[in-house]
Amino acid sequence: MDGFVGLFDRPAAVAAFAALLVVLAAVAGYSFWRSSRERCAREAVVAQEARLRSQFEAVMAHTRDGVLISTLSGDVALVSDVAAAILGIDPAEVVGRPVARLPLRVVDAKSQPLGPAEAFTASSDGRPRIVGVPGRRGPDDVRWLQVEARTVQDGPEGPLVVTSLIDAAGLREAAEALSNSDAQFRRAMENAPTGMALVDLEWRLLEVNRSFAEMMGSTVAALRGTPFSALSHPQDLQAERDQLQRLYDGHQSRFSLEKRYVRADGNVVWAVLDVALVRFAGGAPDHYVVQVRDTTDDRMHSELLNHRAMHDPLTGLANRTLLHEVLQKMLDQPDADGRVGVIAIDLDGFKALNDRFGHATGDTALVHVAGVLRAAAGGRGTVARLGGDEFVVAVQGPDTSKALFDIAASFHEGLRRPLTIKRHQIQLAGSVGIALADEDTRPGGGPALLGAADAAMYRAKATGRNRTEVYEPSMRTRSEGEEELAQELARAIDRGELVLHYQPILDLASRRMVGYEALVRWHHPVRGLLLPPAFLPLIEDRGLATTLSASLVEQAAHFLSRHESKTSWVSLNVTADQLGDSEFADRVLSAIARHRISPQRIVVELTEASIVAPNTRIRHELTELRNAGVPILLDDFGTGVSPLSYLRDLPVSGVKLDMSFVAGIPDDPAGARVSRALGALARELGLDTIAEGIETEAQAEFLADCGWRLGQGWLFGVAQPPGSVMSQAAQMSDGRIAPWPEEHPREADAR
């Protein structure tokens, strides 16, 4: 001790010891500072951890999705309250336990059992999976979850697996609804009767249905990926492109366009193209939905109706309506004078031809004349038939005068060769009038120019017939002649010059006489016996139909009251004008009562042309007559626009087959098929059947075999005056006359 104290007595030792104390003090101070700093840092970390845990727990408590955290070894590290509620488990019981031993039943999207470890760990492809866990509404209830698991590498104790649980009931329902909607759309598209397609923005076909493929004459597989424009008719491409551009630019939401497509076999089809552009939610275009409806048949039918409205049904030439339109367009040209002309043609002796050989032969002659005239024109003008045996050719060109004379000369030359009909050599001829548009005729338009040509034609008839005359102002126009004839006609009705002739109608099976068709004739004091084409147009133009019908109804009733048979009947041709005067039915029923005849003995015969648009008054008149027992007969059956609608809407008792169908049978296959089909239709509807225009025994036998019950025509006799008919009837017994049938058994109709 003394030695140790003694050291301090030395100055060097004292200095060293002092230095040591300084060092020790410094070391002690540094240690104290460092421990204080570490303590503050630890406190900050603990506070940060507390804040983060508080935030984490707040997030776990308020999120709609559940969270389950597990270690890589498969033990449960954490279960959020939401996850516990979704799975129906207690977090305190499952934390630290393996995921595979979670106390719940799990199924996959197909309702097959699935282990919890597989359900709540990361999938091999990293994509979410749909699983089902027990629901709250009973043992069979399933709650569907979307499960997505991710591995987190920087966990506090190593990598962890974080699994999110999302209630997928709504998602699954939406997915199922979307799937069902898509399936329904595809089924509707595949089975749609019209063509449907999905087209991309490059206008290529993505998907097509069977109807579209059949329309294009191809297959569904062959059309996929095909540019839609490749199917279009070249002349319709530009219109299609214009509409597509407007649709793409947003100027319209859809468009409809009638256009043509070229099938795989080269044939052209007409169709209505309906296109809609499907856009994304933001408005960007996605694809097109297309519907293509085949309108070829509709268009052909429309064109056929338009053609019928503008053309003569017998000859196929332009009719009066079309001729006036064409002629007026020609005359509207600024240089029409001398460049527009017409030829008017009227056959010579055509009435005698009809009287001798019948109307069917007359129709054949008219068709032949139309062919000769068409060949003579050679495409240099419009050839038309105005009615009866009147024809016109309208010509326009720089050398119209020469063309008119050439056509007239060729026409006369073409008629020099006799026409052979039924082993008869028939010589035809025609009178021709020519008129050129000039300052006198052009102001009056088409009617004035036609009137001038008619005047020249009548001059040709008056100066020897079978010749050509050129119009000059000194000629009397036909319009003046028509006016004079119209005035004579009004007086002729009052004087009783218009009378009925009666053509017999027979039962085709038994050849018994059943009745007559009443046909009007004019006993003109100067011109002799005139047939209806010579004066019926004037009756319609002058409004004389009502006056004439009163006279004809009285004549028919008087004829029946004097007839030898008390069951014979007469059919009267009636027009819409006569039916629409509100008095026709009263006149018929009054005549029946006055002459004390059965209502079934007067048959009202309507032509389809006269009832194209029957008004309420016409239907009322027909119904009144039918209710009183008067049969209603539809004439010209099969030639009108819509005979089926008439048979349905009007009180029709029977139909009469138009002679145009009879003329070619039995040699004409088309005519035979039509006659057979129309007869079957009429019998199916319970209607009586009459065929007119029968001229040969073969026609009569064929029609009888097809089920047509009654017939009339040249084979059975032409129309005769009442006196001649009475004389023939007096030679027959009543057993030879059959009444108008009320009902016919199907067995009898099928003969």
Backbone hydrogen bonds, N-H to C=O, Kabsch-Sander energy under -0.5 kcal/mol:
donor,donor_aa,acceptor,acceptor_aa,energy
5,V,1,M,-2.5
6,G,2,D,-1.7
7,L,3,G,-0.7
7,L,4,F,-0.8
8,F,5,V,-1.0
9,D,6,G,-1.1
10,R,7,L,-2.1
14,V,10,R,-2.0
15,A,11,P,-2.3
16,A,12,A,-2.3
17,F,13,A,-2.5
18,A,14,V,-2.2
19,A,15,A,-2.3
20,L,16,A,-2.3
21,L,17,F,-2.2
22,V,18,A,-2.0
23,V,19,A,-2.4
24,L,20,L,-2.8
25,A,21,L,-2.3
26,A,22,V,-2.4
27,V,23,V,-2.7
28,A,24,L,-2.3
29,G,25,A,-2.4
30,Y,26,A,-2.5
31,S,27,V,-2.3
32,F,28,A,-2.1
33,W,29,G,-2.2
34,R,30,Y,-2.6
35,S,31,S,-2.3
36,S,32,F,-1.6
37,R,33,W,-2.0
38,E,34,R,-2.4
39,R,35,S,-1.8
40,C,36,S,-2.0
41,A,37,R,-2.5
42,R,38,E,-2.8
43,E,39,R,-2.2
44,A,40,C,-2.3
45,V,41,A,-2.6
46,V,42,R,-2.6
47,A,43,E,-2.3
48,Q,44,A,-2.8
49,E,45,V,-3.0
50,A,46,V,-2.3
51,R,47,A,-2.5
52,L,48,Q,-2.8
53,R,49,E,-2.8
54,S,50,A,-2.5
55,Q,51,R,-2.8
56,F,52,L,-3.1
57,E,53,R,-3.0
58,A,54,S,-2.1
59,V,55,Q,-2.6
60,M,56,F,-2.9
61,A,57,E,-2.0
62,H,58,A,-1.6
63,T,59,V,-1.9
66,G,165,L,-2.5
68,L,163,T,-2.7
69,I,78,L,-2.8
70,S,161,V,-2.4
71,T,75,D,-2.4
72,L,159,P,-0.8
74,G,71,T,-1.8
76,V,97,R,-3.1
77,A,69,I,-3.4
78,L,69,I,-2.0
80,S,67,V,-2.7
82,V,60,M,-0.6
84,A,80,S,-2.9
85,A,81,D,-2.4
86,I,82,V,-2.5
87,L,83,A,-2.8
88,G,84,A,-1.6
89,I,84,A,-1.7
93,E,90,D,-1.0
94,V,90,D,-1.2
95,V,91,P,-2.2
96,G,76,V,-3.2
97,R,94,V,-2.2
99,V,74,G,-3.5
101,R,98,P,-1.3
102,L,99,V,-1.8
104,L,102,L,-2.1
106,V,114,L,-0.5
107,V,132,G,-2.2
108,D,112,Q,-3.0
109,A,130,I,-0.5
111,S,108,D,-2.2
114,L,106,V,-2.7
119,A,115,G,-2.1
120,F,116,P,-2.6
126,G,123,S,-0.8
129,R,147,V,-2.4
131,V,129,R,-0.5
131,V,145,L,-2.4
132,G,107,V,-3.0
133,V,143,R,-2.6
135,G,141,D,-2.3
141,D,138,G,-1.3
143,R,133,V,-3.6
144,W,142,V,-0.6
145,L,131,V,-3.4
146,Q,166,I,-3.4
147,V,129,R,-3.1
147,V,145,L,-0.6
148,E,164,S,-1.8
150,R,162,V,-2.4
152,V,150,R,-0.5
152,V,160,L,-3.7
153,Q,151,T,-0.6
157,E,158,G,-0.5
158,G,155,G,-1.5
160,L,152,V,-2.9
161,V,70,S,-3.6
162,V,150,R,-3.0
162,V,160,L,-0.6
163,T,68,L,-3.0
163,T,161,V,-0.6
164,S,148,E,-2.7
165,L,66,G,-3.0
166,I,146,Q,-2.1
166,I,164,S,-0.5
168,A,144,W,-2.5
168,A,166,I,-0.6
169,A,144,W,-0.6
172,R,168,A,-3.5
173,E,169,A,-2.5
174,A,170,G,-2.8
175,A,171,L,-2.8
176,E,172,R,-3.1
177,A,173,E,-2.9
178,L,174,A,-2.9
179,S,175,A,-2.9
180,N,176,E,-3.3
181,S,177,A,-3.0
182,D,178,L,-2.7
183,A,179,S,-2.6
184,Q,180,N,-3.1
185,F,181,S,-2.7
186,R,182,D,-2.5
187,R,183,A,-2.7
188,A,184,Q,-3.0
189,M,185,F,-2.8
190,E,186,R,-3.0
191,N,187,R,-2.2
192,A,188,A,-0.7
192,A,189,M,-0.6
195,G,292,V,-1.9
197,A,290,V,-2.3
198,L,207,E,-2.5
199,V,288,Y,-2.5
200,D,204,R,-2.4
203,W,200,D,-2.1
205,L,226,T,-2.4
206,L,198,L,-3.3
206,L,204,R,-0.5
207,E,198,L,-1.5
209,N,196,M,-1.9
210,R,190,E,-0.5
213,A,209,N,-2.0
214,E,210,R,-2.7
215,M,211,S,-2.2
216,M,212,F,-1.9
217,G,214,E,-1.1
218,S,213,A,-2.9
223,L,219,T,-1.5
224,R,220,V,-1.2
225,G,205,L,-3.9
226,T,223,L,-2.2
228,F,203,W,-2.6
229,S,203,W,-0.6
230,A,227,P,-1.3
231,L,228,F,-1.6
232,S,229,S,-1.0
233,H,260,R,-2.3
236,D,233,H,-2.1
237,L,233,H,-0.5
237,L,234,P,-1.0
240,E,236,D,-1.6
241,R,237,L,-2.6
242,D,238,Q,-2.5
243,Q,239,A,-1.8
244,L,240,E,-2.2
245,Q,241,R,-2.3
246,R,242,D,-1.9
247,L,243,Q,-2.1
248,Y,244,L,-2.7
249,D,245,Q,-2.4
250,G,247,L,-1.0
251,H,246,R,-2.1
252,Q,246,R,-0.8
255,F,275,V,-1.9
257,L,273,L,-2.3
259,K,257,L,-0.6
259,K,271,A,-2.8
261,Y,269,V,-2.6
262,V,231,L,-2.7
263,R,261,Y,-0.6
263,R,267,N,-3.3
264,A,216,M,-2.2
266,G,263,R,-1.7
269,V,261,Y,-2.5
271,A,259,K,-2.7
272,V,293,R,-2.5
273,L,257,L,-3.6
273,L,271,A,-0.6
274,D,272,V,-0.6
274,D,291,Q,-3.1
275,V,255,F,-2.5
276,A,289,V,-2.2
277,L,253,S,-1.0
278,V,276,A,-0.5
278,V,287,H,-3.3
280,F,284,A,-3.2
283,G,280,F,-1.6
286,D,278,V,-2.7
287,H,278,V,-1.4
288,Y,199,V,-3.5
289,V,276,A,-2.9
290,V,197,A,-2.9
290,V,288,Y,-0.5
291,Q,274,D,-2.7
292,V,195,G,-3.1
293,R,272,V,-2.2
293,R,291,Q,-0.5
294,D,292,V,-0.6
295,T,270,W,-2.3
296,T,270,W,-0.8
299,R,295,T,-3.2
300,M,296,T,-2.8
301,H,297,D,-2.7
302,S,298,D,-2.8
303,E,299,R,-3.1
304,L,300,M,-2.5
305,L,301,H,-2.6
306,N,302,S,-2.7
307,H,303,E,-2.5
308,R,304,L,-2.7
309,A,305,L,-2.4
310,M,306,N,-1.1
311,H,307,H,-0.9
312,D,317,L,-3.7
316,G,312,D,-2.3
318,A,383,V,-1.9
319,N,310,M,-2.2
323,L,319,N,-2.5
324,H,320,R,-2.3
325,E,321,T,-1.8
326,V,322,L,-2.7
327,L,323,L,-3.0
328,Q,324,H,-2.3
329,K,325,E,-1.9
330,M,326,V,-1.9
331,L,327,L,-2.3
332,D,328,Q,-1.5
333,Q,330,M,-1.1
336,A,333,Q,-1.3
338,G,437,A,-2.3
339,R,336,A,-1.9
340,V,336,A,-1.3
341,G,395,V,-2.3
342,V,435,A,-2.4
343,I,393,V,-2.3
344,A,433,G,-3.0
345,I,391,F,-3.1
346,D,431,S,-2.0
347,L,389,D,-1.3
348,D,429,A,-2.7
350,F,347,L,-0.5
353,L,349,G,-1.5
354,N,350,F,-2.2
355,D,351,K,-2.5
356,R,352,A,-2.1
357,F,353,L,-2.5
358,G,354,N,-2.1
362,G,358,G,-1.8
363,D,359,H,-2.8
364,T,360,A,-2.1
365,A,361,T,-2.3
366,L,362,G,-2.2
367,V,363,D,-2.3
368,H,364,T,-2.1
369,V,365,A,-2.6
370,A,366,L,-2.4
371,G,367,V,-1.9
372,V,368,H,-2.3
373,L,369,V,-2.7
374,R,370,A,-2.4
375,A,371,G,-2.3
376,A,372,V,-2.3
377,A,373,L,-2.3
378,G,374,R,-1.9
380,R,377,A,-1.8
382,T,394,A,-2.4
383,V,381,G,-0.6
384,A,392,V,-3.1
385,R,318,A,-2.4
386,L,384,A,-0.5
386,L,390,E,-1.8
387,G,390,E,-1.0
390,E,387,G,-2.3
391,F,345,I,-2.7
391,F,389,D,-0.5
392,V,384,A,-2.6
393,V,343,I,-2.0
394,A,382,T,-2.4
395,V,341,G,-3.0
396,Q,380,R,-0.6
397,G,339,R,-2.1
400,T,397,G,-0.9
403,A,399,D,-2.0
404,L,400,T,-2.6
405,F,401,S,-1.8
406,D,402,K,-2.4
407,I,403,A,-2.5
408,A,404,L,-2.2
409,A,405,F,-2.5
410,S,406,D,-2.5
411,F,407,I,-2.3
412,H,408,A,-2.2
413,E,409,A,-2.2
414,G,410,S,-2.4
415,L,411,F,-1.4
416,R,413,E,-1.1
419,L,426,I,-3.4
421,I,419,L,-0.6
421,I,424,H,-2.4
424,H,421,I,-1.5
426,I,419,L,-3.3
426,I,424,H,-0.8
427,Q,425,Q,-0.5
428,L,415,L,-0.6
428,L,426,I,-0.6
431,S,346,D,-2.9
432,V,467,R,-2.9
433,G,344,A,-2.7
434,I,469,E,-2.5
435,A,342,V,-2.1
437,A,340,V,-3.1
442,R,438,D,-2.8
444,G,441,T,-0.8
445,G,442,R,-2.1
448,A,444,G,-0.8
449,L,445,G,-1.8
450,L,446,G,-2.7
451,G,447,P,-2.5
452,A,448,A,-2.0
453,A,449,L,-2.0
454,D,450,L,-2.6
455,A,451,G,-2.3
456,A,452,A,-1.9
457,M,453,A,-2.2
458,Y,454,D,-2.8
459,R,455,A,-1.8
460,A,456,A,-1.9
461,K,457,M,-2.0
462,A,458,Y,-2.5
463,T,459,R,-1.5
464,G,461,K,-1.3
465,R,460,A,-2.4
469,E,432,V,-2.3
471,Y,434,I,-3.3
475,M,472,E,-2.5
478,R,451,G,-0.8
480,E,477,T,-0.5
481,G,477,T,-1.1
482,E,478,R,-2.8
483,E,479,S,-2.0
484,E,480,E,-2.0
485,L,481,G,-2.4
486,A,482,E,-2.7
487,Q,483,E,-2.0
488,E,484,E,-2.0
489,L,485,L,-2.3
490,A,486,A,-1.9
491,R,487,Q,-1.5
492,A,488,E,-2.4
493,I,489,L,-2.1
494,D,490,A,-1.3
495,R,491,R,-2.0
496,G,492,A,-0.6
496,G,493,I,-0.8
497,E,492,A,-2.8
498,L,492,A,-0.6
499,V,497,E,-0.7
499,V,521,R,-2.3
501,H,519,L,-3.1
502,Y,720,Q,-3.0
503,Q,517,E,-2.4
505,I,515,G,-2.6
506,L,711,G,-2.9
507,D,512,R,-2.8
508,L,506,L,-0.6
508,L,709,R,-2.5
509,A,709,R,-0.5
511,R,507,D,-2.7
513,M,736,R,-1.4
514,V,505,I,-2.9
515,G,505,I,-1.5
516,Y,569,W,-2.0
517,E,503,Q,-2.3
518,A,516,Y,-0.5
518,A,571,S,-2.8
519,L,501,H,-3.3
519,L,517,E,-0.5
521,R,499,V,-2.9
522,W,530,L,-2.1
523,H,497,E,-2.5
523,H,521,R,-0.6
524,H,522,W,-1.7
524,H,528,G,-2.4
528,G,524,H,-1.4
530,L,522,W,-2.8
530,L,528,G,-0.5
534,A,531,L,-1.9
535,F,532,P,-1.8
536,L,532,P,-3.4
539,I,535,F,-1.8
540,E,536,L,-2.1
541,D,537,P,-2.4
542,R,538,L,-2.5
543,G,540,E,-0.7
544,L,539,I,-2.5
545,A,539,I,-0.6
548,L,544,L,-2.5
549,S,545,A,-2.6
550,A,546,T,-1.6
551,S,547,T,-1.3
552,L,548,L,-2.4
553,V,549,S,-2.6
554,E,550,A,-1.6
555,Q,551,S,-2.1
556,A,552,L,-2.6
557,A,553,V,-2.3
558,H,554,E,-2.3
559,F,555,Q,-2.5
560,L,556,A,-2.3
561,S,557,A,-2.0
562,R,558,H,-1.2
563,H,559,F,-0.7
563,H,560,L,-0.6
569,W,514,V,-0.7
570,V,601,R,-2.7
571,S,516,Y,-2.6
572,L,603,V,-3.1
573,N,518,A,-0.6
574,V,605,E,-2.7
579,L,575,T,-1.9
580,G,576,A,-2.2
581,D,578,Q,-0.8
582,S,579,L,-0.8
587,R,583,E,-2.3
588,V,584,F,-2.4
589,L,585,A,-2.6
590,S,586,D,-2.3
591,A,587,R,-2.3
592,I,588,V,-2.3
593,A,589,L,-2.1
594,R,590,S,-2.8
595,H,591,A,-2.2
596,R,592,I,-0.6
597,I,592,I,-1.9
601,R,598,S,-2.0
602,I,599,P,-1.2
603,V,570,V,-2.9
603,V,601,R,-0.5
604,V,631,P,-2.3
605,E,572,L,-3.3
605,E,603,V,-0.6
606,L,604,V,-0.6
606,L,633,L,-3.2
607,T,574,V,-0.7
608,E,635,D,-0.8
610,S,607,T,-0.9
611,I,608,E,-1.3
612,V,609,A,-0.8
619,R,615,N,-2.0
620,H,616,T,-2.3
621,E,617,R,-2.5
622,L,618,I,-2.5
623,T,619,R,-2.7
624,E,620,H,-2.4
625,L,621,E,-2.2
626,R,622,L,-2.8
627,N,623,T,-2.6
628,A,624,E,-1.2
629,G,626,R,-1.4
630,V,625,L,-2.6
633,L,604,V,-3.3
634,L,654,G,-2.6
635,D,606,L,-4.6
635,D,633,L,-0.7
637,F,656,K,-3.2
639,T,636,D,-1.9
645,S,642,S,-0.5
646,Y,642,S,-1.2
647,L,643,P,-2.4
648,R,644,L,-1.6
649,D,645,S,-2.7
650,L,646,Y,-2.8
652,V,650,L,-2.4
653,S,632,I,-3.5
654,G,632,I,-1.6
655,V,688,D,-2.5
656,K,634,L,-2.8
657,L,690,I,-3.3
658,D,637,F,-1.4
661,F,658,D,-1.6
662,V,658,D,-0.8
663,A,659,M,-2.1
665,I,662,V,-0.8
667,D,664,G,-0.5
668,D,664,G,-2.4
672,A,668,D,-2.3
673,R,669,P,-2.5
674,V,670,A,-2.5
675,S,671,G,-2.4
676,R,672,A,-2.3
677,A,673,R,-2.6
678,L,674,V,-2.9
679,G,675,S,-1.9
680,A,676,R,-2.1
681,L,677,A,-2.3
682,A,678,L,-2.4
683,R,679,G,-2.4
684,E,680,A,-2.3
685,L,681,L,-1.5
686,G,683,R,-1.6
687,L,682,A,-2.6
688,D,653,S,-2.1
690,I,655,V,-2.1
691,A,710,L,-2.0
692,E,657,L,-1.6
694,I,712,Q,-2.4
700,A,696,T,-1.9
701,E,697,E,-2.5
702,F,698,A,-2.4
703,L,699,Q,-2.5
704,A,700,A,-2.0
705,D,701,E,-2.4
706,C,702,F,-1.7
707,G,704,A,-1.1
708,W,703,L,-2.5
709,R,707,G,-0.5
710,L,689,T,-2.3
711,G,506,L,-2.4
712,Q,691,A,-2.1
715,L,694,I,-2.4
716,F,713,G,-1.2
717,G,713,G,-1.2
720,Q,502,Y,-1.7
725,V,721,P,-2.0
726,M,722,P,-2.7
727,S,723,G,-2.0
728,Q,724,S,-1.9
729,A,725,V,-2.6
730,A,726,M,-2.1
731,Q,727,S,-0.7
731,Q,728,Q,-0.9
732,M,729,A,-1.5
736,R,733,S,-1.8
737,I,734,D,-1.8
738,A,513,M,-1.8
749,D,745,P,-2.0
750,A,746,R,-1.7
751,R,748,A,-1.2
